[in-house]
Amino acid sequence: MDRPGMRPDDAVERAVELARGRRRTVLGIAGAPGAGKSTLARRIVGAVDERLGVGTAVQVPMDGFHLSNAALDALGRHDRKGAVDTFDADGYVALVRRLADPTEPVVWAPDFDRRVDEPVAGSIAVPAATRLVVTEGNYLLDDAEPWPALGGLLTETWFCVVDDAVRVDRLVGRHMRHGRDHDAARTWAVEVDGVNAARVAPTVHRASRTVWT
């Protein structure tokens, strides 16, 4: 792995530097399930807003483009939710394109509600004045269409790196918090999330930087 590496504190400082720029920055954070992408994104947005003013940064998760559970049922993919073909990838790329060129007064992005395990449209406002958009998800560096288009839209793309045992433990805890018992949570973390992690891991060489989370 020859990408420049950072600790979370260094990543926050780099993000604040990006947010000070005169033009909007769209920062992508990639990594396997449970690698700490959302946690890092939240920390960055909080730090940027604290230092540069509330609303300077906004977090826009790729998870807002999960297909609905009804759609996954119809496609026969619900039992592997989180795989690359369980997202509206073209819709996500189209949103990032709008975010990278802030000509609209406000762009509304979807969020993902883990309490009901569904995407929620029109949940996140990104005003034209926002300087830093932080978007995170598993497949930002994937080489299957349409994901490579993100390379020309994201200012930088970071890859979260973590010990695999820690990552799996995080996932088990997450799945248990959302209703699975321990055995079911671990099975999903290893057998479903694990397949997705194996797809994501080789994409690290496309990252601008790595972050040890």
C-alpha positions, 0 to 999 in steps of 0.5 A, a space after each residue: 500500500 503506497 498511498 499517503 497514510 493519515 490518522 483521523 486527527 490528520 484527516 480532520 486537519 486536511 479536511 479543514 484545509 480543503 474547506 478553506 478553499 475558494 471553490 467547493 470541495 467534494 471529498 469521498 471516503 471509501 472503504 469496506 463495511 465497518 471501516 469507519 467511513 461514516 464516523 470519520 465523515 461525521 467527525 470531519 463535518 463537526 470539526 469544519 463547522 466548529 472552526 469555519 461556521 455551521 453549514 460549511 460542511 455537509 455529509 451525504 452518504 452513498 447509503 441514501 441510494 440503497 434500493 428499497 426493500 420492496 425493490 430488493 425483494 422483487 429483484 431477489 437481492 434482499 438477502 445480500 443487501 449492501 452488495 454493489 448491485 443493490 444500489 442506484 449507482 447511476 442516481 448516486 453518480 448523478 447526484 455527485 455531479 450536481 454537488 460538484 458543480 454548485 449552480 443550484 440554490 440547494 440540492 436535496 440528497 437522500 439519507 438512509 434510516 437504519 431504524 427502518 433499514 430504508 433510504 429516505 428521499 429529500 432528507 439532506 439539504 446542500 446549499 450552494 454556499 456549502 464549501 465541503 461535501 463529504 460523501 462516503 460509501 463502499 464502492 466509490 473506487 470500484 471499476 465497474 460502470 458507472 462508478 469510475 465517473 466519480 474519479 473526475 468529480 471527487 476532489 480527493 478520495 480517501 480509503 479507511 483502513 482498519 484491522 479486519 477483526 475490529 471491523 467485523 466486531 463493529 459490524 456485529 455490534 451494529 447489526 445487533 443494535 438494529 435487531 439481529 441476535 448475536 449469531 445472526 449478526 455475526 453471520 451477516 457480518 462475515 458472509 454478506 458484509 465479508 463478500 462486499 469487503 473482499 470486493 472493496 479491498 483491492 480498490 485501495 490503490 485508487 485512493 488519494 490517501 488512506 486513513 487508519 481508523 
